[in-house]
Amino acid sequence: MTSKINPDPFTTRPEIEGTFGVVATTHWIATAVGMGILEKGGNAFDAGVATAFTLQVVEPHLNGPGGDVPVIVHDVKRGRTEVICGQGPAPARATIAHYKSEGLDMVPGTGLLAACVPGTFESWMMLLRDYGTMRVRDVLEPAISYARDGYPLVERACATIQTVEQLFRKHWPTSAAVYLPNGEVPRPGTLFTNKTLAATYTRILSEAESGGGGRDAEIERARKAWSQGFVAEAIDKFCRTQDVMDVSGSPHRGVLSADDMARWQPTIEAPLTYDYGRYTVCKAGVWSQGPVTLQQLALLKGFALDGLDPTGPEFIHLQIECAKLAFADREKFYGDPKFNEIPITTLLSDAYNDERRKLVTEKASLDFRPGSVEGFGGVVKLRRAEGQREAVGALGAGEPTVGRFGEVRGDTVHFDIIDKAGNMVSSTPSGGWLQSSPIIPELGFCLGSRAQMFWLEEDHPAALAPGKRPRTTLSPTMALRDGEPYLAWGSPGGDQQDQWITQFFLRHVHCNLNLQEAIDAPAWHSEHFPISFWPRTARPGVLVVENRVPKATIENLRERGHIVEVGPDWSEGRLTAASRVGVRRRAAANPRGMQGYAVGR
């Protein structure tokens, strides 16, 4: 007799469901911290801030205080969805002329010249002040405790440290002092501490609480300690006085200053949106790569996707061919709209995408084909990658996210949170990886390397300029359904983020997979277009798929002209997702073991 108790498709774990609230993150400790904040009466935004600070501590190979962050929020009281831009800009002295005078034709992928203004701390304080309810102590104490008292170091963090061990020993001794305790690469499971970072956040907390007043006054003093106080002073001194080896093979001093930090604050803006059937998908602006998801949807809506096999050749082929077109437009048009007018209205219009869609045939394109909008866009010089792309080299260099088969060497984090009231937050903090730049000894953390995404060509929309935001790959997502806030999701993964984000959405919408099923389904990514990181190379026509994709599908894709490379079974993406329908809250998380552990929810 056949059992019908559990007729649903296989998943690695159930989609969780409740009515109190859900937290999905890329580390189980951060998930526990976020849920703890909800249980103490905090809202989703309070939980998001505490979660983010904890992720900086427990995933130092994936993000840090010196990095950057976009945040998408839906606030029930305000009744609207908004974006917090925590992408810090290039320093005042970061000019193309300066970098070329240093003998560079690209911004190095590591070291001090790659640093923008750190955007995370100010952004979390803005989220706490304008949307949250708790005090600075409530959201900082968990991170301080784990940094001071220790947490188990995951396998991937240890592997990352081992990869850059000689760099630390020979050139970055301040990093060796933190990440090579007792002069050795720590073993997985080691109870790891960063007491200097704990002391930095403890001092910020002490200064925040030193002057009396209410919650807003404490937050303002914490902000000043960071951007106008001892943190900014230590960063300024380090950049002025240290010659730091980077991927160029030569040492350079930084250009980031305390004045740069004092002048900058995050901004709140409306999301870019695209209506796709009953859904309205919300992304950050064209200072990020986020709109490539919207462009893919604008192209894909012209195809009949309902009922297609989500592991079949037609489904994969259509998504990849539309991704190639959208990412080509990213390279040509996207940049900081404060510096260049970006034709995003045209890029998302029906007329433009009706024409672009005609380029999608039954055969895979091996050409790089950005669109044409008169008066807009730059010339993209395509650099072809030779052989296997490495994620982190001996100098900490190269693409810091995903290697040839999707393996993660040093990456990014993500979280999605929905509380009982229906408030939602989705965020992808990144940068300031332990392998990006040397530790600043007074602070216990390093600077980020987001400036490597700038071009050193004057006429390109993403050209380097003082005060300009680099076109980040960080790309959280929200969607409304029938006009009601419904879904928050995202993934680490550099250029792959908006490929996996789109695949997840299509599987959920067109194939009726629940959140966990849509995450667990076999995935893939294209390397057809230039990567956003040093050395900005492309592998035209290359499509990397998980081994779980059916062999018949792989053969069909090859017959269509795709250059298919097959990776391990569970190697593509680290998605998390959360949804709300009425009083119900659902969440799902990635099972892929690329960090030596499954993510928490």
LINFENQUI-V541744 format. One record per run of one state. SS is the DSSP state (2 for helix, 1 for strand, 0 for the rest). FROM is the first residue (numbers start at 1). TO is the last residue. If there is no record, write none. Layout:
ss->SS from->FROM to->TO
ss->SS from->FROM to->TO
This chain:
ss->0 from->1 to->15
ss->1 from->16 to->18
ss->0 from->19 to->20
ss->1 from->21 to->25
ss->0 from->26 to->27
ss->2 from->28 to->39
ss->0 from->40 to->43
ss->2 from->44 to->58
ss->0 from->59 to->65
ss->1 from->66 to->66
ss->0 from->67 to->67
ss->1 from->68 to->75
ss->0 from->76 to->79
ss->1 from->80 to->86
ss->0 from->87 to->88
ss->1 from->89 to->89
ss->0 from->90 to->95
ss->2 from->96 to->101
ss->0 from->102 to->111
ss->2 from->112 to->114
ss->0 from->115 to->119
ss->2 from->120 to->131
ss->0 from->132 to->135
ss->2 from->136 to->149
ss->0 from->150 to->150
ss->1 from->151 to->152
ss->0 from->153 to->154
ss->2 from->155 to->163
ss->0 from->164 to->164
ss->2 from->165 to->170
ss->0 from->171 to->172
ss->2 from->173 to->179
ss->0 from->180 to->180
ss->2 from->181 to->183
ss->0 from->184 to->190
ss->1 from->191 to->192
ss->0 from->193 to->194
ss->2 from->195 to->208
ss->0 from->209 to->214
ss->2 from->215 to->227
ss->0 from->228 to->229
ss->2 from->230 to->241
ss->0 from->242 to->243
ss->1 from->244 to->245
ss->0 from->246 to->250
ss->1 from->251 to->252
ss->0 from->253 to->257
ss->2 from->258 to->263
ss->0 from->264 to->266
ss->1 from->267 to->270
ss->0 from->271 to->271
ss->1 from->272 to->276
ss->0 from->277 to->278
ss->1 from->279 to->283
ss->0 from->284 to->287
ss->1 from->288 to->288
ss->0 from->289 to->290
ss->2 from->291 to->300
ss->0 from->301 to->312
ss->2 from->313 to->333
ss->0 from->334 to->343
ss->2 from->344 to->347
ss->0 from->348 to->349
ss->2 from->350 to->357
ss->0 from->358 to->382
ss->1 from->383 to->384
ss->0 from->385 to->401
ss->1 from->402 to->402
ss->0 from->403 to->407
ss->1 from->408 to->408
ss->0 from->409 to->414
ss->1 from->415 to->419
ss->0 from->420 to->423
ss->1 from->424 to->427
ss->0 from->428 to->429
ss->1 from->430 to->430
ss->0 from->431 to->439
ss->1 from->440 to->440
ss->0 from->441 to->444
ss->1 from->445 to->445
ss->0 from->446 to->446
ss->1 from->447 to->447
ss->0 from->448 to->449
ss->2 from->450 to->453
ss->0 from->454 to->454
ss->1 from->455 to->455
ss->0 from->456 to->462
ss->1 from->463 to->463
ss->0 from->464 to->468
ss->1 from->469 to->469
ss->0 from->470 to->471
ss->1 from->472 to->472
ss->0 from->473 to->476
ss->1 from->477 to->481
ss->0 from->482 to->483
ss->1 from->484 to->490
ss->0 from->491 to->493
ss->2 from->494 to->510
ss->0 from->511 to->514
ss->2 from->515 to->520
ss->0 from->521 to->523
ss->1 from->524 to->526
ss->0 from->527 to->536
ss->1 from->537 to->538
ss->0 from->539 to->541
ss->1 from->542 to->546
ss->0 from->547 to->550
ss->2 from->551 to->559
ss->0 from->560 to->562
ss->1 from->563 to->567
ss->0 from->568 to->575
ss->1 from->576 to->581
ss->0 from->582 to->583
ss->1 from->584 to->589
ss->0 from->590 to->601
